[in-house]
Amino acid sequence: MKPQTHPLLHGAATAVLALTLVPTANAALEEIVVTAQKREESQQEVPISISSFTGQGISDFQTVDLSALSGASPNVQIGHFGNTPHGAVFNIRGMGVIEPDPYAGQTVTTVVDGVPLAFNMLSLLDLYDIERIEVHRGPQGTLFGANTTGGVINVITRQPTGEAGGDLKVTLGNWNRVDVKGTVNLPINEQWAAKFTGQSHKRDGWTRNVVDASTMGDRDISSLRGYLKYDSGSTFDATLIAEVTRARNGSPIVTNGSLPGEVTYQAPGSSPGAGLGSMYQGPCSSATTRCKAPDKYLSANSSVQDVSDMDTYSTTLTMNWDLDWGQLVAITGYKDFELYEETDQDGGVFFIDDTRRGTEGRQLSQELRLTFNLAENTEIISGLFYQQNDWTHYQNFRIPFAGPLNQLTEDDWENWSTSIFTHAFIDLTDRLRLQVGARASYEETDAMVDVVTFANTEVGGSSVFDGGVAVAEIHEKGSEDWDGWAAKVGLDYKINEDIMAYAFISRGFKSGGFVGRISLPEEFVAFDQETVQTFEAGIKSEWLDNRLRVNASYFFNKYDDLQLALIYFCTDSLGTTINCNSVLNAAQAETQGLELEIEAAPIDGLMITASMGYLDATYEEFPFLDPASGNTLDRSGTDLQNSPELTASIGATYQFPLLSGSSTLGFRWTYSAEKFQGNLLNTPRGTIQPTKYLDANFKWEPENGSWAINLWGTNLLDDRYIDAVVDAPGFIGLMSYGPPRQVGVSLEYMFN
């Protein structure tokens, strides 16, 4: 049963409406310029659902990575997997990523400075020196390509200004947080400019290891980004961006949520011996009730190193030609990363299972895009896109509960994709515009998986993951190709200068693939692509002399061959109980909902924002073969995972003079209703509670604007939440927790 609307939302909506009814002459909303349709235009002129977040707002509220924006946009959830913090979980309007490893692909693509990120483990970006972030809700297949059936997170970094200057920012906070960020703009001559920006972010984790009292989930991230820009001053400009990021974080945190009788259950208070810690009380009390996050976050790492190291290198070259008859854009992107981490997979004081994982990946992409006028009333955007990805991955899984065994899985993957697209904007009248777009794509994947099971009696030291005698082997490889198409037809009509109505229908698809993490030969199968048909209608409007902006939309999505990840326990050829995985094309689903976004400037200096999203996301046809019982269950009518019925947010900033300077007081409150994670049965243990976060800041700067001090806090009410679950009933329950209260102060110095 879905929960009822939270009563706080009624008060929030009433407050927004009341404040918007008392305008003053000087108040006005700023125009928001976006690139949602591969060209710069006002957000109010773009006939799709978009939320925008400015770089200043991101900085003031100490938004460290994209997950902090979860719930701030209607029907948008952003998080990570329960035992893989690098794996981003984006879900928009009921559609989201299904697997942390690269083989499963994405349904929401993150695009940074025009380059789509192919790997899920790169998508949960660390945010610094950002111009803006655009959240495009719904399928974006014609202009942004395959694997955008849920939407696009479009990130634009701050570009070189060509003027000497920069800034330095130091942040101190609880959990021993220390951040240092700096930017320098260097003009070289009239045509050349450079820019360098970097950051260091360090803090302790907020989970305590009961084995040795150390903190878990520590973060230590350093990044450096450089820009070199050439501008001819007339017909050509080019920008080269190079970035390197070094992360030396603590290992992924797994909190034990298993119940008595399950394989990984460990009784509270039990201990393997003196000085080795005592087991904590887990967050789950029974199989029939929802789990609850404790006031104090506890876990245990009793068997592996506290390590999660990741190095990322990227380069982007963007070139723009202003031709007599159009504009040509070429964007070349390259990214390379290495990830190594060890995880205590049971989260207990007794050793039950753990993993060593390593991934190396590379992506190269090229987009050529031409914009020209076919006629006085017709603008065409056409282009070609190519992307090549390859990655290797290994996972060494120690499973002594099944015997003294190590299961070593090694993947070697290559993927190529090409597409051609065109999108036309046709002014039928001075108020009515027609959009027609299409994209044709071809994709090919070569996959190889080797799985070797070793008998290994080592229980300590450096060889616990190495050596042993091979007792079972699986060697599989395959090659498959897919072709697909996306299309869009829409109309938008300007009722007057301030109100636009629009509607469109579209088709998108997500590519197929192979299952990459297997334990049985029959798991290595190709799964088909999924498709979506969408209808959306909305209105974008401004009122009260540009002091009130109201945007609303309705959407309906129908999905065929929906891809679903299945994690379960099975028996191998040795009779051993092992972890198995699959990706199903077993479902049809429908999602529909309503979205409302409001911005208001009722008085001079005050800006209010509010949003609300309603979502109904259910399976229409889903005969699910439950591997635990062997029975086929009819899951039709049940809710999709990670799809809360209600999301809402309200925020405000108020700027006012104080002590010969300027002060800004801001807050934001976000709400997400109950949702399901963990498995396809929507079990009580796989239920995520409703969440409410309150953030605020107070900023002051002198009249000359040369420096600023910012007092900030996130999750000010210090509410404790479970934010991710892995649930295999009868075997294991794993949890991770949302961040507690964080407070601090930032000092920023700007120089010319």
N, C-alpha and C positions, 0 to 999 in steps of 0.2 A: 504494500500500500504506500502511495506517495504521501509525503507530509503536506500539511496545510501551510499556507503562506504565513511567514513569520510576522507577528503583530508589529514589530519594530519597523517593518517596511511601510506600513500605512502612515506612521508618523513621519518617516523620512520623506515620503512623497508629498504629504501635506505641507511640510516645512518648505520644500522646494517651490511648490506652487504659490505659497503665501509670499515668499521673498520676491518672486518674479513679478508681483503685482504692484511694486512700489518703485518704479524706475526713476532715475534722475537724468538730467539732460546730458551729462558728460559720460555716462556709462555706455559701453559698446563692446561687442565681441570682436576678437581678432579673426581675420580670415585664415583658414587652415589650408595649406597647399599640400597635396599628396601626389604620389605617382602610381596610383592604383591601376591605371590603364596605360602604363608605360609612357606617360607624358605628364608634365606638370599642369595641374588644374585645381581649382577650389574643391574642397571635399564636398561642398554643397552642390556641385555640378556633376558629381560622379554617381551614376545610378546603380550603386551596389552598397551593401552595408559595410561601413568602415568605422573603426575606432582609432583615434590617434593619440599618442602620448609624446609630449615634448621632452627634449633632452633636459631642460631646466627642471621639469617636474620629476623626472627620473633621478636627477642628481639630488634635489632637495629632500626627497623621501628615502634616500640611500638605497635605491633599488639596485641590488648587487647582480642579479641575473633575471632572466625572463620569468621565472616562476613567481616572482613577486607581483606580477600583473594578473595572476589568476583571479577571476571573478570581477576584475575591473572593467571588462568588456562583456556585453550580454552573451550568455551561452558559451563562454570560453573558459576552459579549464587548462591550467598549465602546471605540470609537476614533474615527477621522476618516478622510476620504477623502485619497488621496495628494497631491492638488494643491488641496484645498479644506479648510483646517483648521477653518473654521466649520461644515462639514457633519458632523454626528454620525453615526456608524455604530454603532447598537445591534443586537446579534444575540443572541437568546435561544432556546435549543433549536433552532438552525438557521434561525430566521426573523429577517430584518433588513432594514434600509433598502437600496435598490438603486441610488439615484441621489442626488447632492448637491443638484440643483435641485428646487424645490418641486413640479413637476408630477407627480413619481412617488409622492408620499405616503410614509407610514411604516407599519411593521408593529409597532414598539414606540413607544408614546406616552409622552412625558414630561409629567407633571401636576404643577403647582406651586401649592400652596395651593388645590387643587380645580379649577384651570383647565388644560385640556389644551392643549399647545403644538402649533399646526398646522404650524409651519415647522421643517423639519429643521435649518436653520442657526441656530436659537435653542435647540436642545435640549441641546447640550453645555454645560450650565450652569457658570458660575463659582460656586464654593461658598463662601459665607460666612454666618455667623450662621444655621446650619441646626439645626433641632430633631432631625430624623431623615430618613433616606431608606429607602424600602421598595422592594424589587425584587420585583414580582409576576410569576412565571414562568408562561408559558402564556397562552392566549387569555382575555381579560377583557371580552368583547363585551357581556355583558348589563348590567353596571353602569358600564363605562367607554366603551362604544361601539365603533364601527367602527375599523379600523386599529390594533387591539390584538391581532392574531393571534399575535404573539410574546410580548407582555406589556406591563407598565406600569412605568415608573420614577416612583414617587410621592414628591415632595419636599415636606416640610413645614418652613417657616421658623419661627424662634422668634418667638412672639407677645408682645405687651406684657404685662408682669407686673402693672401697676397700682401698683408700689412704686418709689420713687426709687432709682436706682442705675445702674450700667453697668460697662463694662470698656474697656480700651485695650490693644491688642496690637501689638507691633512685631517684625518678623521680618527677620533678616539672613541671607543665604546666599551660597554660591558662585554663579558666573555673574552677579555684581553684583546679586543679588536684594535688594530692599527692599520689604517689605509693611507697611502700616499699616492696622489695622482697629479700629473703635470702635463702641460701642453705648451709648445713653443711654435709660433708661426714665424717663418723666415722668408722675407722677400729676397729674391736673388737679383732679378732685374725686371724690366717691364713685362717680360713674357714668362719668366720662370719663378716659381714659388715652391717652398718646401714647408713641411710641418712634421713635428715629432710629438707623439703623445704616449704616455706610459702610465702604468699603475702597479701598485703592490697592495695586495689585500691579504691580511692575516687575522685569524681569530681562533680561539679555542672552540672545540665542540661542546655542545650542551648535553651530551649523553655521557654518563659515568660508567666506566668499565669496572664491574664489581670484582674482577680478578685481581687487579693491581691498583685500583682507584685512579687510573689515568683518564684523561678526557678522550672521547671518541668523536670522530667527524671533524677534526681540526682542518682548517683551510689555510693554504699558503699558495697564492696565485700571483704570478708576475707576468705582465704583458708589455710589449713595446710595439707601437705601430708608427710607420713612417709614410709620408706622402711626398710625391714629387709631381708638380703640375706644370704643364706647358699650355699657354694660351696665345694663339697667334694674334688675337685681338679682332679677328674678323671671321674666318671660316673654319678654324680647326682648334680643338683643345684636346688634351690627353692628361689623364691622371693615373699614376702608378702608386699602388698601395701595397706595402709589405708589412706583415705582422708575424710576431712570434709570441707564443704563450707557453709558460712553464708552470705546471701545477704539481705541487708536492703535498697532496692532501692525505688525511687519514683514511684508512680503508673503509669500504662501505659498511654502514651500521645495519645489522640485522637484530631486531628485537624478537625474542621467542614468544610467540602467541599460541603455542601448541597446547592441547588439552590432554588430560589423563587418558592413557591408552594409545596415544599417537607416538610415532617413531621418535620424534625429537622432543617429546615432553620431558621436562626436568622439574622435579618437585621443589617448590619454594623452600629455602633454608637448607637444602642438601648441598654437600660439598665433596669434591674429590680428595680433599686432604687439607691439613693445616697450612695456612698461608696461600691457598689456591682459590679463595673466595667462596661465598655462599650464593646459591641461586636466588634471584629476585622474584617477586611476585609478578607474573605476566599480566598483560592488559586484558586477557580474555578469561571469563569465568565459566562459560558453558557454550555448547554448540547452538543454543537456541536464542542467545542474546547478543547484541552488538558489543564489540569490544570498546574499551574506554582508555584513553591516554591517562597516565598517572600524573600527579603533580611534579614528581621528580623522574626524569628520564634515566633509566638504567638499562644496561645491556652487558654482554660479556664477549670478550675476544680471548679465547683460551688456547688457540692453536696456531695462529698465523701472524705474520708481520703486519704492523699497522701502516699499510702502504697503499696509495692509489696515485700513481705517477702518470702524468700525461703531458706530452709535448706536441704542440701544434704549430705548423708553419703555413702561411698562406700568402698569395700574391694575386692582386687584381689589377688589370689594365683596362681602363675605359677610354675609348676614343670617340669623339664626336666631330662629324663633318657637317657644316652648314652649306648645302649645295643650293644652286639657283632654283632647283625644282623640288627640293625636299631636304630631309635630315637623315644622315646615316649614323648609326651607333654600333660600335663593336665592343663587346665586353668579354674579356678573357679571364678566367678564374682558375687558380690552382690551389689545392689544399692537401696537406700531408700531415698525418698524425700518428703517434705511437702512444698506446695506453697499456699500463701494467698495474694490476691490483690483485690483492689477496683478500679473501672474505671468509670469516667464520660464519658458515651458512646456518648454524643452529642457534647462534646467539646465546649459548649457555655455558656454564662453568665446566660441564663435561664435554669431551670431544665426541661429536657425532658425525659431522661432515663439514668440509670446507673446500674452497676452490682457489686455484691460481689461474688467472686469466690474462691473456695478452692479445692485443689487436693492433695491427698496422694497416692503415688505409690511405689511399690517394684518390683524388678526383681532379679531373681536368674538364673544363667546360668552355664553350665558345658560343656566343650569341651574336648574330648580325641582324640588325633591325632597321628597316627603312620606313620613314614616314613621309608621305607626299599627298598632294591634293589631286585626286583624279578628275574632279570638276570643282566648280566654285563652291558647291554645297556638299562635297564628299571628300573626307579625309580617310586615308588608308594607312594602317600599320601592318607591315608584312615582315616576315623574318624567317631565319633558319636557326636551329639550335642543335648543338651536339654536346654530349657528355660521356665521358669514359671514367668508370670507377673500378678499382680493384682493391681487394683487401684480403688479408690473412688473419686468422684468429685461432687461438687455441684455448681450451679450457681443460684443466686437470682437476678432476672432481674426486676427492677422497671420500669413500663411503664405507667406513668400517662397520656400520650397522648391518651392512649386507655381506660382511666378510672383510678380510684385510685387502681391500681392492682400491685401485685407482682407475678411473675411467678418463682417458685422454682423448679429447675430440679436437681434430685439426681441420680447419676450413681454408680453402683457397678459391676465391671468387673473382670473376671478371664480368663486367657489365658494360654494354654499349647502348646508347639510345640516341636517336636522331628524330627531329620533327621539323615540320614546316607549318607556318601559321600565318593567318591574315585576319584582320579585324577592321571593319569599315564603320565610320560614323557619317551618317547621311542626314543632313538637315532637310526634312520634307517641307517644313515651313519655318518661319522664324521662331516658332515655339516648339515644334514637334520634331524629334530626332529619332532616327532608326539606327540600331546597332546590329550588325551581323558579323559573326566571327566563327572561325573553324580552325582546327589544328589536327594534323595527321601525324602519328608517331609510330616509330618502329623501334623495338628493343630486343636485345639478345643477351642471354646470360649463360656463362660457362661456370659450372659448379663442381667442386670436388670435396668430399668429406671422408676422412679416415678416423675411425674410432678403435682404439686399442684398450682392452681391459687388462690391467696388471694385478697380479698378486704381490702385495708389498707389505711386509711386516714391520717396516720402520714406523716408530711412533713419535720420534723427536729428532731434532737436529736438521741439518740442511738437506738431507736426502729424503725427507718425508714425501715429496712429490716426484721423486726420481727413482730409477732402478726398478727391481721387481721382475717377475716372469710373466710374459704375455700369455693369457689364458683364453682370450677371445679377440677376434679382429673383424672389423667391418670396413670395406673399401668401396665407396660409391662415387660415381661421377656422372654428370649429365649436362646436356645443352638444350636450350629451349629458346624460342623467339616468340614475341607477341607483337601484334599491331593493334592500334586503337585510334579512336578519334574523339574529339571534343567539339562541341558546337554551342553557339549562343545566338539567340535572336531576342531583341528587346526594344522597347519604346520608352522614351521619356518625354514628358510634356511640361512646359513651363506655364503654370496657371497664371502667374504674374512674375514680377522680378524677384520675388522672395519665396515662392513656393514652386516646387517641382514634384511631380508624381512620376513613378516609373514602374515598369513590370517587364520581366523577361523569363524565358525558358532556356534551359541549358542542359548539356550532357557532358559528363566528365568520367574519368576512369582512373583506377589505380592499377599499376602493373602487377603481373603475376611474378612468380618466383619459385624457389626450391626451399624446402625445410632444411636448415643448416645445422641445427643442434639435435642430433639423433642418437638413439640408444639401440634401435633395432633397424635392420636393413629396410623393412617395409615403410619406415617413416620418411625415407628419402624419396619424396615424390614432388612433382611440380604442381603448384596450385595456380588456379586461373586468376585472371584479372577480375576486379569488381567494377561495376558501372553504377552511375547515379544519374537520375533525371531530376531536374530541379525546376520549381516555379517559385519566383519571388516577386512580391509587389511592395512598394513602399512610397513614402513621402518624405521630402526634405524641405524644411521651412524655416524662415526667420520672421520674427514678429517684433513689434514695439520698437521700430527704428533700429533694428539690429542689436537689440538687447536680450532677445530670447530666441534660442535655436531649438527646434524640436524635430527629431528624425525618428521615424517609426517604420517597421517593416513586418511583413508576414512571409514565411517561407514554408515550402513543402518539398521534401526530398524522398525519392524512392530508390532504394538500393537493391541491386541484383548480384548474386554470387558474392555476398558479403564475406570478406576474409576475417576469420576469427582464430586467435591463438588458443591452443589447448595445452595445458601443462598437467600431467597426470603421472601416476606411478604404474609401472608395468613389470612383467617378468621376462628376463632375457633367457638365452639358450642354456645358461648355467643354473637356471632356477632362482636367480637372484632378483630381488625387488629393486628396481632402478627407476630413476626419473626419466620420463619420456615426454616428447613434444610433438605437436602437429599444428598445421595451419589448415583450417577447414574452409571450403567454399560451400557452406551448407545452409545459408540463410538469405531470406529476403527481409528487408527492414524498411520502415518508414519513419521519418522524423519530420515534425512540423512545429512551428512555434511563432511567437511574437517577440519583437524587440523594440525597445524604446530608449532613446538617448536624449538628454536635455542639457543644454548649457544656457546659463543666464548671467547677465551682468546688471542686476537690479539697481545698484548704486555705484558710484565711482569708487574703484578700487576693489570691489567684491566680485569674485567669479565663483559661480556654483555649477557643479556638474552632477548629473545623476543618470543612472541607467538601470534598466530592468529587462530581464529575459525570461520568457516562459518556453519550456521545451517538453514535447511529448515524443519520446524516442523509443520505439518498440520493434521487436521482431514480428514480421507478418507470417512468415513460414520458416520454421526451424525445427525439424526433427533431429534431436540431438542424441547421438549414441553415447551414453554415459559410460566411460571405461571402468569406473569404480563398480557399478552394479551390473553392467552388461545390458541394461535396458535402454530402449529408445524412448526419449522423453519429448513430449511436444512442448517446446518453449515459446510457441506463438503467443503474442500478446504480452510477453514479459519485457522488462526494461533493458535497454542497452547499457553497457557498462560506462562508467565515468560520465553519466549524463543526468545531472541534477535537474529536477523539474523547474527550479527557480534560481536565478542568479540576480543579484542587485548590488548597486554601489551608489554612494553619495559622497561628494567631496566639496570642499570650498577653500578658496584662498582669499585673504583680505589684506590689502596693502594700505598702509597708513603711515603718516610722518611720525617720527619719534626721535627726540634728542638730536636734532639737526641731521637726521638721516631718514632712511626709509626702512620700515619693518613689514614683514609678511608673515601672517599667521595662517597655517593651512592644516587641513585634516582630510582623511579619506576613510571610508568605512565600506567594507565589502562583505557580501553574504553569498554563500552557496548552500543549497539545500542538500539533503541526504542523497547519496549516490552509491553505486555498487562497484566493487573491484574484486580482483582475486581469482575468480573462476566464472564459468558460464552459467552457474546455478543460482547466482545472486543469494548466497548464503548469508546468515546473520553475521558470521565472522568476516565476510567480504563486504560488509556495509560500512561506508564512511559516514560519520556523523555530520550534521550541518555545521558549517564553520562561519565565524564572524571575526573579522580582523579590523582593528581601529589603529590607524597610523596618524601621526601629527608632527608638525615642525613649527619652529619660530625662528625667523631669519631677520638679521639686522645688518645694514650696510650704511656707511657714511654717505654724505651728499655727493662726494666725488666718485663713489663707486669703486674705489681701488681695492677694497677688501670687504669681507663679509664673515659673519659668524652665524652658524646655523645649529640650533638645538633640535634634536629629532628623536623620535621613538616609533618603533613598529610593534604591532600586537601589544598595545599599551595596557590592555586589560589582562595580559598574561594568560590568555586562554590556552589550554593544552589540547592538541588534536592529533589523531591518527591521520596521516595523509597518504599512505600507500599500504597495500595489503597483497600478500601472496597466500592463497588459501587452497590447500589440497586436503579435503576432509578425510580423516582417518590416518593421515600421515604427518602433515606439517602445517603450521600457521606462522607466517612471518609478517612483521609490522615495521613501519618507520613512522617517525613523528614529525609534525610540523614545528616550525621554529617558535621558541618562546619569546617573551618580551626582549627587545633590544633597544637600548637607549645610548645616546652619545652626543658628541659635539663635533662640528666640522669648522675648520678655519680655512678660508679661501683668500688668496691674494692674486689680484689681476694686475698685469703690468703691460706697458706699451714700449 
